[in-house]
Each structure stands twice: as structure tokens, then as C-alpha cells.
Amino acid sequence: MAKGFDCAAPLNAATAKLFASQGFTFVGRYLAEAGSWKGLSPSEAQLIMEAGLYIVSFFERYANRVREGAAAGTADGRLALQYAREVGQPPGSAIYAAVDYDAPPSDFPAIAAYLEAFDAAIVGYELGVYGSYRVVKAMHERGLASKLMQTYAWSRGLKYDPISIYQYKNDVIVNGIGIDYNESNGDAGGWKKGMAILPKPVLDPGVAQTVINTWIKKSWAEAEAAKQGATADKILALTEQQKYYNQLANALRDASGLPRE
């Protein structure tokens, strides 16, 4: 596992080199407007990379912003795209949208809507999701993201196997700044300026359409039929299931170059 950390405070050249000398290989930093106290600047990005560290990009307006749904996701995704370009982040790397609170399952539909809209707005970049065990698990199972960063906070001792980054200790002082300790599986979507990122394998459009037609649409129709005479709670559950089928179909369309419906 690769050793890393994330922090809100900017790094200077000396501090970045010191972390690198201690075996850290990446740092998580925030994409934010120029002049923000916690935002990554182009000059900081350059000195971090000169020290030999990779950067993992986060975006967060405030802790529970994701509860505000699709409109917020679109607005935030556009900002994240702007800031990523300003600091020289190469296309193909990841931007992690933060779910920085103990989100209950009742918030998951709004969070999913936010993330789907955010993903559509960060054109050329891969969506990552930061959050608790149940958040990253739920969003992964909905097909919204494969780059996952789980925090031990709010995770109640559970750890989701497919995660790319695990944030295992918060709020410690190292080299004079406050950091959170992370470890990565080496496939977290981190970046260095100018690096070439190979495109993901593309799914054959015919295969994708076959799966959509023969399984996803059939399952959606079966859920619709099951609503007849069902209780209100059952109808609500079936509707959520249909939303998942729609998201899965769109994920296949995205992977194969087919237009979304």
C-alpha cells in the first residue's frame, strides 16, 4: 500500500520535500478558488511535484453540500473543472467529491443525484467519492464511481474492500501541519502535471446495448409491473430500484460511447 496524507493547509517546498523523505508518496489537496485558504494553487502543485509527490484532488464546498442534489452537483462540478484546469491537473485523473458527514441512507438519493450531476460536469476527469463506509459502498453499488476514498470516521469499524484510498487517522500534527493519514492501493487517480494517463478500455457498444436491452430494461419493466397493487413503501422501494437500473444503463452507455437516454 502507498503511504499518503491529506491536508487543508498548503505545503511549501521544504515541507513537501520533508514528507517525501519520510516515505509519503501522495498528498490530498483541495480544488478551490484562487486565494482560498485551503485551495491548491498552480505554484503549490508545482513544488509538490518537484518534491516527488503525487496529488489527489478533492472538492468540497461544505460538509453536507451533497444533500442539495443535482443542481448543486452541476454547479460544483463546473467549479471543480475550472479549478482542475487552472492548477494543471491532467485529464483522466480523478476529482473526489466529498461527503464529509455521517450521511444516513435517507440522504443517499440526493447524494447520488449530486454525484451524477457532478460527474457529468467534470468533463475529461474521473469521479471519485469520499465518505464513510456506507456512503462509498452505496455509491459504488449504484454504479456512480469506482474511485473510492473511505474515511474510518463514521464507518463503525467497517472497511469496504474496493476502495482506492483509506483515510485511517485524522487530525494529527506532522512536520508542523495538521494532516490525515491515508493509504492507497496505487490506483487512486492521483496526478502530476504533464503526465499521460491512458484512456480506460472502452466497452463494445453492441455488448453494452445487448445488456441494456436483455437485462436492465427487462428488470426495470418487472419492477414497474410489481408496483400494481403494492403498498406505498413497496412502490417507493421499487422506484429506487428503477433509478438504479437507469444509472447502471447510463454507466454502460458512458463506457461504450452510446448516448444517454
N, C-alpha and C positions, 0 to 999 in steps of 0.2 A: 504493500500500500504506500502511496506517495504521501509525504508529510506536508501539511499546509496550514494556513490560518486565514481568517478574515478579520477585517478591522474597519472602523469608520474613520479613524484618523489617517490623514495622508502620510505616506512614507517619504523620507528624504534619501539621498544617495547612500549615506553612511548606514542608516538603519536597514535599508533594503539589502545592502551587502552583508550586514551582520546576520540578518535572518538567513540569507543564502549560505553563509559559512556554517550555520548551525544545522544544516540539513533540510531546511524548508525548500520546497520546490515550487510552490504556488501561493498566491495571495488572492483572497476575495476582496474586491473593491466595488464601490457603488458608482453607477452611471447617474449623474445628476447635472443640473445646470451649472454653467461656469460661475465660480465664486462660492458655490455651496461648500459648507464646512466639511462635508463628508464625501464630496464628489471627486472622482478620479479626473485629473487634468491630463492633457497631452504630454506635458513635461514630466509629470509623475509617472505616467505609463512608460515613458522612455527610460527613465532611470531605474524603474523596476526591472525592465527587460535587460538593461545593461548589467544589472546585478545577477542575471541568470534565472530570474523567477518568471513563471507563467502567471497570467492574470485570469481570474474567473470573475465575470461581470454579474453584478446584482442590480436589480431595480426595485425601489420601494418608495412610495410617496409617504405613507404612514402605515402603521401595523395592520389595520383591518380594512384598508382601501379595497381589497379584493371583494369584499362583501357588496360592493356597489355595482357589480355586474358588468355587462357587455360595454356599455357606453364608457365606463371608467377604463376598461381594458383597452379599448381603442385609443382613447386619449393618452393613456400611459405608454402604450406600445409605440405610438408615434414619437413621444418624447425619448423613449429608450433608443429607438432607431436613430434619432438625431444625435443623441449623446454618444452612441457607439461609433458613429461615423466621425464625430469630432475628435475622439481620442485615438482613432486609427485602428479600431477593432476589426479584424478581417472577417468578411462574410463566411458563413459556415460554422463559426464558433457560437457558443451559447450565451444567452442572456437569461438569468434566473429571475423570475418574478417571485417576490417574497410574500408568503402567507405567514406573517410574523406574529401570530397569536394562536391561542388554543381554540381553533375553529371547530365548532360542533358539526355533526353531519347535516343539521338543518341548513347550514351555510353553504354546503357543497354545491348545490345547483347554481347559486350566484357566483361562487368561486370558479366553477367550470366555465360559466359564461364569460367571466372576466378573462380567464386564461385563453380561451379560444379566440376572443377578440384581440387580445394582446399578441398572440401568435400570428394572427393574420396581418397585424400592423408592422411587425419586426421583419420586414421583407429581407430575405437573404440570410437571416440568423436563425439559430435553432432555439426553441423554447426550452427553458429549464424551470423547474418548480422547486422552491424552498419551502419547507414546512415540517410539521410533525409527522409521526408515523402514519396516522390515519389519513392525513391530508395527502401526502405523496403517494400512498397506496391507492387511495380513491381516484386521484387524478391520473395515475398510471393505468389503472384498470379501466378508466373511461377512454383511454387511448389518446390523451391530450399531450403527454410528454414522456420521453424516455430518459432525459437528463433530469435526475432527481437528486436533491440535496436534503437530507433529513437531519433535523436537529434532535438531540436527545431530549430537549425541553418539550414538555407536554406529550412525550412519547410513551410514558408509563412503562419504561423498561423494554419496549419492543423495538426491533430493528428490521427494516424492510430489505430483503435480500437484493433487489435490483438497483439499489441506489448507487449513484456515481460518487457522491461525497457524503461523508458522515461528520456532522459537527458534534463532537463528543464532550467538549468542555467549554463553558462560556466565562467571559469576564475575568480574564487573568492578565496580569501585567508582565509583559516580556519585552526586554530591550527598551523599557521606558514608555511603552504604549499599551493600551488595552486591546486585547485580541481574544478571539475564539479559536480553539484548536480544531483542526479538520484533518481528515484523511480521505484520500481519493483512490479509486480503482484504476486511475490513469486514463479514463475515458470520460472526462467531466466537461469537455467543451472549452477548456482554457485556451489562452491565446498569447501570441507575441506578435508585435506589429510586423507586417510583411510576410508572415508565414502562409504557406499554401495549404489549404485544407481540402482534401479530396472530397468530391461530391459523394453523397450517400448512394448506395446501389438503388436503382430505380426499379420498382415492381412493374412487371409486364402489364400494360393496360388491359389486355384481354383477360388475364388471370384475375386482376382486380375486379373487373366488371362481372366476371362469372361468379366470384364470391359474393359480390353485392346482390346479384340477381337471384342466385340459388339459395343463399342462406340468410343474408341480412334482411332483404326485402320480405322474404317469407316469414322470418321471425317477427318483423315489425307488424305484418298483417295478422299473424297469430295473436299477438298482443292486443291488437285492435279488436279482433273478434272476441277475445276473452273479456273485454270491457262490458259486453252485453249482459245486463242483469247483475253485474258485480257491485260490491259495496263501494262507497266513496273512497275508503282507504285503499282498496284494491285497484281502483281506477287510477288513483294518484301514483301508486307503485308501478303500474303498467305504463303510465305516461313517462315516468322517469326512465323505465327500461327502453321505451321507444327513442327517447332522447339519446341514450347511449348507442343504440343501433345507428342513429343518424350520424353521431360523432365518429363511430367506427367506419361507416361508409365513407365519410369525408376524409378520414385518415388514409384509407386505401386510395381514394381519388388523388389526394395530395402526393402520395408515394409513387403513383403511376402516371401523373401528369394529366389525369382526367379532370374536367371542370367539376366544381362543386355544384350540388343542387340545393 
